[in-house]
Amino acid sequence: MKATGIVRRIDELGRIVIPKEIRRTLRIRESDPLEIYMGDDGCIQLKKYSSVGGLRDVAEEFAQALNGAFGLTAAVTDRESCVAAAGRQRRWLLGRPVREAVRRRLLARQVMEEKGSLLVEGQDEPFLSLLGVPILLEGDAVGGLFLMSAEEGPALPEAALQTLKTGALYLGKLLSL
């Protein structure tokens, strides 16, 4: 852990304010859920809660199935980062923050079908084709399911969009259980 030098007092209701600089750095927004962990050494840790991250094993298997079916890079994201991926860019995508433009499109519940697009922060070369659909939980976007191609070739098949929509619906249902 890294010390910040910031000290805050707990109020009469047991609340503590997380400084704005830390919230901005960690991309914590108002109403974002945080998970509380207690360490054996008396430490309390707060982590951003990801409902999609709770399905990491299922998301990983789903990404592998998409990669096998279409031969393209597949990724599953929560609203903040890539939680599962399969294909050539897998290692590069995993754990990286989702670009703000992609995040906004997910939150607006928009299907993304783009050429020359970037998925994650720090990505140098855009994917030649990117297809993505939001994963919805009780009407709110909690993540996205993506297929991407980094190589010249035929356009993504129409079946890919229907498969992503079905997969996003399935993952959303799993999250609601």
C-alpha positions as a Markdown table, in Angstrom:
| # | Residue | x | y | z |
|---|---|---|---|---|
| 1 | Met | 0.0 | 0.0 | 0.0 |
| 2 | Lys | 1.1 | 3.6 | -0.7 |
| 3 | Ala | 0.7 | 6.3 | 2.0 |
| 4 | Thr | -1.0 | 9.5 | 0.9 |
| 5 | Gly | -0.4 | 11.6 | 4.0 |
| 6 | Ile | -4.1 | 12.5 | 4.0 |
| 7 | Val | -5.9 | 12.0 | 7.4 |
| 8 | Arg | -9.8 | 12.2 | 7.6 |
| 9 | Arg | -12.1 | 11.8 | 10.6 |
| 10 | Ile | -15.1 | 9.6 | 10.7 |
| 11 | Asp | -18.4 | 11.5 | 11.4 |
| 12 | Glu | -21.1 | 10.6 | 13.8 |
| 13 | Leu | -22.8 | 8.4 | 11.2 |
| 14 | Gly | -19.6 | 6.4 | 10.5 |
| 15 | Arg | -18.9 | 8.1 | 7.2 |
| 16 | Ile | -15.5 | 9.2 | 5.8 |
| 17 | Val | -14.8 | 11.4 | 2.8 |
| 18 | Ile | -12.5 | 10.1 | 0.1 |
| 19 | Pro | -10.6 | 13.1 | -1.1 |
| 20 | Lys | -11.4 | 14.4 | -4.6 |
| 21 | Glu | -7.9 | 13.9 | -5.9 |
| 22 | Ile | -8.0 | 10.2 | -5.0 |
| 23 | Arg | -11.5 | 9.8 | -6.4 |
| 24 | Arg | -10.4 | 11.4 | -9.7 |
| 25 | Thr | -7.2 | 9.3 | -9.9 |
| 26 | Leu | -9.1 | 6.0 | -9.3 |
| 27 | Arg | -12.1 | 7.1 | -11.4 |
| 28 | Ile | -14.6 | 6.8 | -8.5 |
| 29 | Arg | -17.8 | 8.6 | -9.3 |
| 30 | Glu | -20.8 | 9.5 | -7.1 |
| 31 | Ser | -22.9 | 6.4 | -6.6 |
| 32 | Asp | -20.2 | 4.0 | -7.7 |
| 33 | Pro | -20.3 | 0.9 | -5.5 |
| 34 | Leu | -17.3 | 0.1 | -3.3 |
| 35 | Glu | -16.4 | -3.2 | -1.7 |
| 36 | Ile | -15.0 | -3.2 | 1.8 |
| 37 | Tyr | -12.2 | -5.7 | 2.8 |
| 38 | Met | -10.7 | -6.2 | 6.2 |
| 39 | Gly | -7.2 | -7.4 | 6.6 |
| 40 | Asp | -5.8 | -9.5 | 9.4 |
| 41 | Asp | -3.5 | -6.7 | 10.3 |
| 42 | Gly | -6.4 | -4.3 | 11.0 |
| 43 | Cys | -6.3 | -2.6 | 7.6 |
| 44 | Ile | -9.5 | -1.6 | 5.8 |
| 45 | Gln | -9.4 | -1.6 | 2.0 |
| 46 | Leu | -11.9 | -0.2 | -0.4 |
| 47 | Lys | -12.1 | -1.5 | -3.9 |
| 48 | Lys | -14.4 | -0.5 | -6.8 |
| 49 | Tyr | -17.0 | -3.2 | -7.0 |
| 50 | Ser | -17.5 | -4.8 | -10.4 |
| 51 | Ser | -20.5 | -7.1 | -10.9 |
| 52 | Val | -19.1 | -8.3 | -14.2 |
| 53 | Gly | -15.7 | -9.0 | -12.5 |
| 54 | Gly | -17.6 | -11.4 | -10.2 |
| 55 | Leu | -18.3 | -13.5 | -13.3 |
| 56 | Arg | -14.6 | -13.5 | -14.4 |
| 57 | Asp | -14.5 | -17.2 | -15.1 |
| 58 | Val | -17.7 | -17.2 | -17.1 |
| 59 | Ala | -16.6 | -14.1 | -19.0 |
| 60 | Glu | -13.2 | -15.7 | -19.8 |
| 61 | Glu | -14.9 | -18.8 | -21.2 |
| 62 | Phe | -17.4 | -16.7 | -23.1 |
| 63 | Ala | -14.5 | -14.6 | -24.7 |
| 64 | Gln | -12.7 | -17.8 | -25.6 |
| 65 | Ala | -15.9 | -19.2 | -27.2 |
| 66 | Leu | -16.4 | -16.0 | -29.3 |
| 67 | Asn | -12.7 | -16.1 | -30.3 |
| 68 | Gly | -13.1 | -19.7 | -31.4 |
| 69 | Ala | -16.3 | -19.1 | -33.3 |
| 70 | Phe | -15.2 | -16.0 | -35.2 |
| 71 | Gly | -11.4 | -16.1 | -35.1 |
| 72 | Leu | -11.4 | -12.5 | -33.8 |
| 73 | Thr | -10.2 | -10.9 | -30.6 |
| 74 | Ala | -13.0 | -11.0 | -28.0 |
| 75 | Ala | -13.3 | -9.0 | -24.8 |
| 76 | Val | -15.7 | -8.6 | -21.8 |
| 77 | Thr | -15.5 | -5.3 | -19.9 |
| 78 | Asp | -17.1 | -3.8 | -16.9 |
| 79 | Arg | -17.7 | -0.1 | -17.0 |
| 80 | Glu | -14.1 | 0.6 | -16.1 |
| 81 | Ser | -11.7 | -2.0 | -17.5 |
| 82 | Cys | -11.3 | -5.2 | -19.5 |
| 83 | Val | -12.0 | -8.2 | -17.2 |
| 84 | Ala | -11.7 | -11.0 | -19.8 |
| 85 | Ala | -10.3 | -11.4 | -23.3 |
| 86 | Ala | -9.3 | -14.0 | -25.8 |
| 87 | Gly | -7.3 | -13.8 | -29.1 |
| 88 | Arg | -4.1 | -12.2 | -30.2 |
| 89 | Gln | -4.4 | -9.0 | -28.1 |
| 90 | Arg | -5.6 | -10.8 | -25.0 |
| 91 | Arg | -2.6 | -10.0 | -22.8 |
| 92 | Trp | -2.5 | -6.4 | -23.9 |
| 93 | Leu | -6.2 | -5.8 | -23.2 |
| 94 | Leu | -6.6 | -7.5 | -19.8 |
| 95 | Gly | -6.9 | -5.1 | -16.9 |
| 96 | Arg | -6.6 | -2.0 | -19.0 |
| 97 | Pro | -9.0 | 0.9 | -18.4 |
| 98 | Val | -11.8 | 1.3 | -21.0 |
| 99 | Arg | -11.5 | 4.5 | -23.0 |
| 100 | Glu | -13.9 | 7.3 | -21.8 |
| 101 | Ala | -15.6 | 7.4 | -25.3 |
| 102 | Val | -16.4 | 3.7 | -25.1 |
| 103 | Arg | -17.5 | 4.0 | -21.5 |
| 104 | Arg | -20.0 | 6.8 | -22.5 |
| 105 | Arg | -21.4 | 4.7 | -25.3 |
| 106 | Leu | -21.8 | 1.8 | -23.0 |
| 107 | Leu | -23.6 | 3.9 | -20.4 |
| 108 | Ala | -25.8 | 5.3 | -23.1 |
| 109 | Arg | -26.6 | 1.6 | -24.0 |
| 110 | Gln | -25.5 | 2.0 | -27.6 |
| 111 | Val | -24.3 | -0.7 | -29.9 |
| 112 | Met | -20.9 | 0.1 | -31.3 |
| 113 | Glu | -20.0 | -0.8 | -34.8 |
| 114 | Glu | -16.9 | 1.2 | -35.8 |
| 115 | Lys | -13.8 | 1.1 | -38.1 |
| 116 | Gly | -10.5 | 2.3 | -36.7 |
| 117 | Ser | -11.5 | 2.4 | -33.1 |
| 118 | Leu | -9.7 | 2.2 | -29.8 |
| 119 | Leu | -11.1 | 0.1 | -26.9 |
| 120 | Val | -8.7 | 0.7 | -24.0 |
| 121 | Glu | -6.5 | 3.6 | -22.7 |
| 122 | Gly | -3.0 | 3.6 | -24.0 |
| 123 | Gln | -3.8 | 1.6 | -27.1 |
| 124 | Asp | -1.5 | 2.7 | -29.9 |
| 125 | Glu | -3.0 | 1.2 | -32.9 |
| 126 | Pro | -6.8 | 1.1 | -33.5 |
| 127 | Phe | -8.7 | -2.0 | -34.3 |
| 128 | Leu | -9.7 | -2.1 | -38.0 |
| 129 | Ser | -13.1 | -3.2 | -36.9 |
| 130 | Leu | -14.8 | -3.1 | -33.5 |
| 131 | Leu | -18.2 | -4.4 | -32.6 |
| 132 | Gly | -19.6 | -4.0 | -29.1 |
| 133 | Val | -22.8 | -4.3 | -27.2 |
| 134 | Pro | -23.6 | -3.2 | -23.6 |
| 135 | Ile | -24.3 | -5.8 | -20.9 |
| 136 | Leu | -27.4 | -4.6 | -19.0 |
| 137 | Leu | -28.4 | -5.3 | -15.5 |
| 138 | Glu | -31.9 | -4.1 | -14.5 |
| 139 | Gly | -31.7 | -1.5 | -17.4 |
| 140 | Asp | -28.3 | -0.1 | -16.4 |
| 141 | Ala | -25.2 | -0.8 | -18.5 |
| 142 | Val | -22.6 | -2.7 | -16.3 |
| 143 | Gly | -20.2 | -3.6 | -19.0 |
| 144 | Gly | -19.7 | -4.6 | -22.6 |
| 145 | Leu | -19.1 | -7.5 | -24.9 |
| 146 | Phe | -16.7 | -6.9 | -27.9 |
| 147 | Leu | -15.4 | -8.5 | -31.0 |
| 148 | Met | -12.4 | -6.8 | -32.7 |
| 149 | Ser | -10.2 | -7.3 | -35.7 |
| 150 | Ala | -6.7 | -5.9 | -36.0 |
| 151 | Glu | -6.1 | -7.2 | -39.5 |
| 152 | Glu | -7.4 | -6.4 | -43.0 |
| 153 | Gly | -10.1 | -8.8 | -44.0 |
| 154 | Pro | -13.8 | -9.1 | -44.6 |
| 155 | Ala | -16.2 | -7.1 | -42.5 |
| 156 | Leu | -17.5 | -8.6 | -39.3 |
| 157 | Pro | -20.4 | -11.0 | -40.2 |
| 158 | Glu | -24.0 | -10.1 | -39.3 |
| 159 | Ala | -24.1 | -13.2 | -37.1 |
| 160 | Ala | -21.4 | -11.6 | -34.9 |
| 161 | Leu | -23.8 | -8.8 | -33.8 |
| 162 | Gln | -26.6 | -11.2 | -33.0 |
| 163 | Thr | -24.2 | -13.4 | -31.1 |
| 164 | Leu | -22.9 | -10.5 | -29.1 |
| 165 | Lys | -26.5 | -9.3 | -28.3 |
| 166 | Thr | -27.4 | -12.8 | -27.1 |
| 167 | Gly | -24.2 | -13.1 | -25.1 |
| 168 | Ala | -24.7 | -9.7 | -23.4 |
| 169 | Leu | -28.3 | -10.7 | -22.6 |
| 170 | Tyr | -27.1 | -14.0 | -21.1 |
| 171 | Leu | -24.3 | -12.4 | -19.0 |
| 172 | Gly | -26.9 | -9.8 | -17.8 |
| 173 | Lys | -29.2 | -12.6 | -16.7 |
| 174 | Leu | -26.4 | -14.3 | -14.8 |
| 175 | Leu | -25.6 | -11.1 | -13.0 |
| 176 | Ser | -29.2 | -10.8 | -11.8 |
| 177 | Leu | -29.3 | -14.2 | -10.2 |
